[in-house]
Amino acid sequence: MYGTTGGARGQPVQIGVLVLFAFLIIGLALFQAVLVPQENAQVEFNHNQNLQSDMVDLRSDLLRSAATGEPRTTQVRLGTTYPSRTLLLNPAPPGGTLRTVDRGGFNITNATATTSNGAQNYWNGTARNFSTNGLVYEPSYNAYGGAPETVFETSVLYNRFESGERLTLSNQSFINSRTISLVGLMGEYDTAASRAVAVDPRVVSATNRTVSVTSEGGPITLRLPTQLSESEWKDLLSGEMATRNPDGYVEEVEVRDNPAAQGNLLVVTLVEGQSYNLRLGAVGVGSRSPAERAAGEVAYVVTRGSGDSLDEGDRRQVTVEARDRFNNPVVGKEVRIRQPVTGWVVGDRSGSGGTATATTDANGRATFSYRAPLNVRQSREVTLNATGPGGDAADRSDPQTVAINLTVEDNAERVENDAYTRPLITAVEPSPNVGDDSAADEFVRLYFPNGGDYDLVYNPDGGDVTVDIDSATSGEEVYVNANPCGSESTGTLDVGDSGVLELVPDGGGPVYDSLTYNGAEGVQFDADGIGLRRVDDEAYVDTNVSADDWRTTGPEDVCEAEAGDQAPTVRTLSVSANYAGGGTPGQGQGGGQSNQPQTDRVTFTYSATDDFDVPEVTVDADPSDDTTVSLVNPPSGPSGTAIIEFTPSVTAANDIDVTVTFTDDTGQQVQCEGTLVEAGQTLTLADGLSCSP
């Protein structure tokens, strides 16, 4: 009886524990099902508030990056974490997606530049289209239902709820009185995360320039992508409406369907007959899009400064600026000016087709120097057409072509009294790749106002190579070929990539003019020299130069030696050994049986300048008494191939001494010598052959 009674007392205790545990489980379940979601919803709500603050910062940083040209990184908290809970479970951390959305771009119509510096060729009333995207944050929450998407478009940031309701988080900034400020958002960005990410914008086009525009053919109209309603935009633009504000210049606001992209189209019409300040820019996020890559190209070219007048013989610096479609400078682009009929233009270098070329600097500017002719009979109007890399110089309406107008004044007294009465070195072309084969690949151009006899000295401190210029006439322009006289020891003028030239009296004396040049890309000009005539498209020499103006190569050269006393110039020469070098008669290379004749050979390939007699080729070889030397292919003309054969084969112990002699019409000779020491060897002018008169 006693044991049974004790067991009965223990049963209520066990039942109580079970009941308490059941209540605990039920409480935890209720807490997990009700209170945890409520607390998590509050965490997600707080995150969404922080996210909106981050998006406000991102909007400001994107606009500021375009305005200043300095990109600003923004941290955006795409997600968050829940607090840790004992015995309870949290769902996966909440996150979100930030992505760009194609909105189809914006455009500006009926805007015409008020300046005549070249901007009017681009801003001429034609509709100008620009790419832009929207930026959307889409949350992925577990408990916070109805959380909005946060959208940035057309300078406005707003929340968009599932119900269709929208709540703006910023004002608009694209129109302020008579200033239009539009920023294109480019690139492709799509990032999903539950943590903070850094959004690093790129400055595609910094807003460095303002263009004054006015209406033409109707009021200026802005068309911009939007998902806001017309009433919402009227609220945003209420302070800019002309009907409400004396400083407002918005005439009408309308929202239309936009079949070209998602959303609608905001159409803003401005008051007609007013001038407006147009400021445009662009930034990019994520990967580069094709539109972003195209945005950096030159859209039009403008002049910096107005036209001017200058005296004959004077010079004037002219500067142009290359701009992109957002009106901002473009760096590192080529601008060219075709040489005018009157005077000469100098840039960084000479371009093709008779042009001067310059590359835009950090401010998008390319600078040229215009040199007026020494004498004009009356004042002349000169137009220089500066053209961007994709422009047509012949089309004055091309946005990439701008006209620079100058006036050259007739001032006879100035020309008589200035330094241009002395002989001048006016240009040197150091690049053999630029010239025309029919003329001089390299040349020096000289000008002699009073005629006479002169010496042109090349590198006076490093060789004193001299060319005589005899009997120059008054006002004559003389071109001197490079390499007119063979090797340097006989007075060559190979102007190379850099050097110093001096023009002195015949036989030496005071230096009339000197030119230090550096660079092989094109024609180099003297600081005191000017372009005296227009040059042709190929050789950079005067199209009016006659044969008498050239001091050319050959027996009629005007070099240190008398005409006709110059030896031939050997341009190319190679001598190749093709023999067994140690075989026995009847064996080819390597000692094996050969089907080739029992002969070895030496081949001469040569080229010499001018109208020479057939060169005499002699080969001195004495391998053995029974070796026969035969000239099987005699040379013919100033260039070609000659072959000498040996019968039987020579041995490895024999060196083959070779001699090539070139003789011109006057009896002058150049002799080139070398020694072949092994089979397969080739001698050249640079390796193994030496030539002397």
Secondary structure, 3 states (H helix, E strand, C coil): CHHHHHHHHHHHHHHHHHHHHHHHHHHHHHHHHHHHHHHHHHHHHHHHHHHHHHHHHHHHHHHHHHHHCCCCCEEEECCCCCCCCCCCCCCCCCEEEEEEEECCCEEEECEEECCCCCHHHCCECCCEEECCEEEEEEEECCCCCCCCEEEEECCEEEEECCCCCEEECCCCCCEECCEEEEEEEECECEEEECCEEEECCEEEECCCCCEEEEECCCCCEEEEEECCCHHHHHHHCHHHECCCCCCCCEEEEEEEECCCCCCEEEEEEECCCCEEEEEEEEEECCECCHHHHHHCCCCEEEEECCCEEEECCCEEEEEEEEECCCCCECCCCEEEEECCCCCEEECCEEECCCEEEEECCCCCEEEEEEECCCCCCCCEEEEEEEECCCCCCCCCCCCCEEEEEEEEECCHHHHHHCHHHCCEEEEEECCCCCCCCCCCCCEEEEEECCCEEEEEEECCCCCCEEEEEEEECCCEEEEEECCCCCCHHHCCCCCCCEEEEEEEECCCCCCCEEEEEECCCCCEECCCCCCCCCECCCCCCECCCCHHHEECCCCCCCCCCCCCCCCCCEEEEEEEEECCCCCCCCECHHHCECCCCCCEEEEEEEEECCCCCCCEEEEECCCCCCCEEEEEECCCCCEEEEEEEEECCCCCCCCEEEEEEEECCCCCEEEEEEEECCCCCEEECCCECEEEC
